[in-house]
Amino acid sequence: MRVTIEVSDAIIAQAAAAGMSPEAYAEQRIREHMAREAAAAQPKTEAEMRNFVDAMTRYSDSIPASPRGTYSREEIYSDRD
């Protein structure tokens, strides 16, 4: 694997601050990133989805209605054939 000088210098500095070798520090950071990615890919539970929907709709009652009502399908997709 090749990294730029700037990245290499940053890893060396961060590893030194953490009291680790650059190799061990880089490996740890990669493993942490992979674990976060894997966790994000997991299906959400019903409670997590409910919390997400509740958070997204928390202030929806304060959104003003469209002054002209609804939009037709043709208006929404007018840029497509």
N, CA, C and O of each residue as an XYZ file, in Angstrom:
324
protein
N       0.854     -1.170      0.000
C       0.000      0.000      0.000
C       0.897      1.229      0.000
O       1.927      1.261      0.673
N       0.500      2.227     -0.752
C       1.257      3.472     -0.804
C       0.393      4.597     -0.259
O      -0.806      4.665     -0.527
N       1.015      5.468      0.505
C       0.312      6.639      1.030
C       1.124      7.875      0.705
O       2.335      7.802      0.493
N       0.446      9.010      0.668
C       1.161     10.255      0.380
C       2.016     10.645      1.574
O       1.815     10.152      2.684
N       2.952     11.517      1.340
C       3.832     11.981      2.415
C       3.018     12.653      3.512
O       3.292     12.461      4.697
N       2.013     13.448      3.120
C       1.205     14.150      4.112
C       0.464     13.170      5.012
O       0.406     13.354      6.228
N      -0.103     12.127      4.409
C      -0.827     11.126      5.196
C       0.144     10.380      6.092
O      -0.142     10.140      7.265
N       1.287     10.015      5.545
C       2.294      9.300      6.315
C       2.733     10.121      7.521
O       2.830      9.594      8.630
N       3.000     11.405      7.312
C       3.410     12.281      8.412
C       2.314     12.390      9.461
O       2.600     12.393     10.658
N       1.067     12.478      9.024
C      -0.051     12.583      9.963
C      -0.189     11.304     10.777
O      -0.416     11.357     11.985
N      -0.053     10.157     10.123
C      -0.153      8.881     10.843
C       0.976      8.757     11.856
O       0.750      8.322     12.985
N       2.172      9.132     11.468
C       3.311      9.063     12.383
C       3.068      9.951     13.598
O       3.318      9.536     14.730
N       2.583     11.167     13.372
C       2.333     12.092     14.483
C       1.218     11.577     15.392
O       1.345     11.626     16.615
N       0.131     11.084     14.804
C      -0.979     10.582     15.609
C      -0.583      9.316     16.361
O      -1.002      9.111     17.500
N       0.218      8.471     15.729
C       0.690      7.255     16.393
C       1.573      7.605     17.580
O       1.455      7.003     18.647
N       2.453      8.574     17.395
C       3.322      8.998     18.490
C       2.504      9.551     19.648
O       2.800      9.272     20.810
N       1.477     10.333     19.334
C       0.622     10.893     20.386
C      -0.126      9.793     21.135
O      -0.423      9.936     22.321
N      -0.427      8.700     20.443
C      -1.136      7.579     21.067
C      -0.167      6.577     21.689
O      -0.596      5.601     22.304
N       1.138      6.812     21.534
C       2.138      5.907     22.085
C       2.210      4.578     21.353
O       2.486      3.543     21.959
N       1.963      4.606     20.051
C       1.951      3.382     19.249
C       2.898      3.519     18.070
O       3.297      4.622     17.694
N       3.250      2.371     17.490
C       4.023      2.412     16.248
C       3.082      2.847     15.131
O       1.875      2.621     15.220
N       3.614      3.465     14.087
C       2.746      3.878     12.978
C       1.977      2.701     12.360
O       0.810      2.840     11.992
N       2.641      1.548     12.251
C       1.981      0.377     11.670
C       0.805     -0.078     12.527
O      -0.287     -0.328     12.016
N       1.039     -0.184     13.846
C      -0.027     -0.626     14.753
C      -1.162      0.392     14.787
O      -2.337      0.028     14.831
N      -0.795      1.665     14.765
C      -1.818      2.715     14.783
C      -2.675      2.667     13.519
O      -3.901      2.743     13.594
N      -2.029      2.541     12.358
C      -2.769      2.482     11.096
C      -3.675      1.256     11.068
O      -4.824      1.343     10.637
N      -3.163      0.111     11.526
C      -3.978     -1.105     11.549
C      -5.185     -0.932     12.468
O      -6.298     -1.327     12.123
N      -4.956     -0.340     13.636
C      -6.068     -0.111     14.570
C      -7.131      0.789     13.947
O      -8.324      0.502     14.041
N      -6.701      1.868     13.318
C      -7.662      2.789     12.701
C      -8.439      2.122     11.574
O      -9.641      2.348     11.430
N      -7.766      1.306     10.780
C      -8.450      0.594      9.693
C      -9.466     -0.379     10.263
O     -10.589     -0.467      9.765
N      -9.080     -1.119     11.312
C     -10.022     -2.059     11.940
C     -11.232     -1.323     12.518
O     -12.364     -1.787     12.382
N     -10.996     -0.173     13.165
C     -12.107      0.614     13.716
C     -13.044      1.072     12.603
O     -14.265      1.010     12.749
N     -12.476      1.528     11.502
C     -13.289      1.979     10.372
C     -14.108      0.826      9.803
O     -15.292      0.987      9.504
N     -13.482     -0.324      9.655
C     -14.192     -1.484      9.119
C     -15.320     -1.913     10.057
O     -16.389     -2.311      9.592
N     -15.097     -1.838     11.366
C     -16.139     -2.202     12.330
C     -17.311     -1.236     12.241
O     -18.466     -1.657     12.309
N     -17.027      0.065     12.089
C     -18.106      1.050     11.942
C     -18.896      0.805     10.667
O     -20.124      0.893     10.668
N     -18.201      0.499      9.582
C     -18.867      0.216      8.311
C     -19.755     -1.017      8.429
O     -20.878     -1.031      7.924
N     -19.252     -2.051      9.098
C     -20.035     -3.279      9.252
C     -21.264     -3.025     10.116
O     -22.345     -3.541      9.830
N     -21.102     -2.230     11.173
C     -22.234     -1.922     12.052
C     -23.279     -1.103     11.312
O     -24.478     -1.298     11.516
N     -22.845     -0.200     10.466
C     -23.783      0.639      9.719
C     -24.562     -0.182      8.701
O     -25.685      0.175      8.343
N     -23.976     -1.275      8.236
C     -24.630     -2.104      7.229
C     -25.654     -3.068      7.831
O     -26.425     -3.689      7.100
N     -25.663     -3.192      9.151
C     -26.596     -4.108      9.806
C     -28.018     -3.585      9.689
O     -28.246     -2.377      9.756
N     -28.981     -4.493      9.514
C     -30.380     -4.048      9.473
C     -30.766     -3.391     10.797
O     -30.316     -3.801     11.867
N     -31.589     -2.389     10.703
C     -32.030     -1.674     11.892
C     -33.194     -2.409     12.547
O     -33.998     -3.055     11.874
N     -33.268     -2.298     13.864
C     -34.385     -2.903     14.580
C     -35.617     -2.035     14.398
O     -35.530     -0.896     13.938
N     -36.754     -2.581     14.763
C     -37.996     -1.813     14.653
C     -37.929     -0.558     15.524
O     -38.397      0.506     15.119
N     -37.347     -0.683     16.717
C     -37.231      0.474     17.613
C     -36.318      1.541     17.012
O     -36.615      2.732     17.107
N     -35.214      1.127     16.398
C     -34.309      2.090     15.766
C     -35.001      2.807     14.611
O     -34.841      4.016     14.440
N     -35.761      2.070     13.829
C     -36.487      2.693     12.719
C     -37.557      3.651     13.241
O     -37.741      4.731     12.678
N     -38.256      3.278     14.293
C     -39.278      4.146     14.879
C     -38.625      5.435     15.383
O     -39.152      6.524     15.157
N     -37.480      5.317     16.066
C     -36.769      6.504     16.549
C     -36.334      7.393     15.394
O     -36.413      8.618     15.489
N     -35.873      6.785     14.299
C     -35.458      7.545     13.124
C     -36.636      8.303     12.529
O     -36.537      9.498     12.252
N     -37.745      7.609     12.335
C     -38.929      8.251     11.754
C     -39.433      9.359     12.674
O     -39.792     10.439     12.206
N     -39.462      9.098     13.974
C     -39.906     10.124     14.923
C     -39.008     11.358     14.861
O     -39.497     12.488     14.895
N     -37.697     11.142     14.769
C     -36.765     12.269     14.691
C     -36.954     13.049     13.393
O     -36.873     14.277     13.389
N     -37.204     12.343     12.296
C     -37.387     13.008     11.007
C     -38.684     13.814     10.953
O     -38.767     14.814     10.241
N     -39.680     13.385     11.695
C     -40.988     14.049     11.624
C     -41.264     14.950     12.819
O     -42.367     15.478     12.956
N     -40.275     15.129     13.681
C     -40.481     15.876     14.924
C     -41.100     17.254     14.682
O     -42.023     17.642     15.398
N     -40.618     17.984     13.709
C     -41.101     19.349     13.475
C     -41.932     19.458     12.200
O     -42.117     20.556     11.675
N     -42.426     18.347     11.706
C     -43.158     18.379     10.441
C     -44.462     19.155     10.536
O     -44.978     19.616      9.518
N     -45.000     19.306     11.731
C     -46.247     20.066     11.862
C     -46.028     21.557     11.640
O     -46.990     22.298     11.442
N     -44.774     22.006     11.670
C     -44.501     23.430     11.454
C     -44.102     23.735     10.003
O     -43.820     24.886      9.672
N     -44.077     22.726      9.150
C     -43.772     22.944      7.735
C     -45.032     23.465      7.059
O     -46.080     22.823      7.136
N     -44.949     24.609      6.403
C     -46.158     25.146      5.766
C     -46.609     24.276      4.599
O     -45.801     23.640      3.922
N     -47.896     24.268      4.387
C     -48.450     23.520      3.261
C     -48.057     24.198      1.960
O     -47.826     25.406      1.921
N     -47.986     23.420      0.914
C     -47.687     23.971     -0.398
C     -48.811     24.922     -0.790
O     -49.983     24.561     -0.674
N     -48.487     26.119     -1.247
C     -49.538     27.088     -1.569
C     -50.451     26.630     -2.699
O     -51.580     27.109     -2.807
N     -49.994     25.727     -3.529
C     -50.824     25.298     -4.645
C     -51.367     23.887     -4.477
O     -51.989     23.352     -5.395
N     -51.145     23.284     -3.335
C     -51.666     21.942     -3.109
C     -50.655     20.885     -3.487
O     -49.492     20.954     -3.089
N     -51.096     19.911     -4.251
C     -50.219     18.801     -4.608
C     -49.655     18.967     -6.011
O     -50.111     19.801     -6.793
N     -48.653     18.154     -6.305
C     -48.022     18.161     -7.622
C     -48.397     16.876     -8.352
O     -48.524     15.817     -7.738
N     -48.570     16.978     -9.640
C     -48.880     15.791    -10.432
C     -47.600     15.011    -10.702
O     -46.499     15.552    -10.603
N     -47.755     13.761    -11.038
C     -46.611     12.927    -11.393
C     -45.854     13.529    -12.572
O     -44.624     13.498    -12.601
N     -46.576     14.073    -13.535
C     -45.943     14.677    -14.706
C     -45.074     15.866    -14.310
O     -44.000     16.062    -14.878
N     -45.528     16.664    -13.341
C     -44.738     17.814    -12.891
C     -43.471     17.362    -12.167
O     -42.407     17.956    -12.340
N     -43.587     16.330    -11.374
C     -42.433     15.844    -10.616
C     -41.376     15.272    -11.551
O     -40.182     15.504    -11.363
N     -41.814     14.528    -12.552
C     -40.886     13.852    -13.453
C     -40.813     14.515    -14.820
O     -40.588     13.833    -15.819
N     -40.996     15.810    -14.886
C     -41.004     16.512    -16.174
C     -39.650     16.487    -16.877
O     -39.588     16.688    -18.090
N     -38.573     16.244    -16.146
C     -37.253     16.218    -16.765
C     -36.915     14.855    -17.361
O     -35.834     14.676    -17.921
N     -37.825     13.896    -17.245
C     -37.595     12.547    -17.779
C     -38.584     12.254    -18.893
O     -39.666     12.839    -18.948
N     -38.206     11.352    -19.772
C     -39.116     10.962    -20.860
C     -40.060      9.876    -20.415
O     -40.895      9.425    -21.199
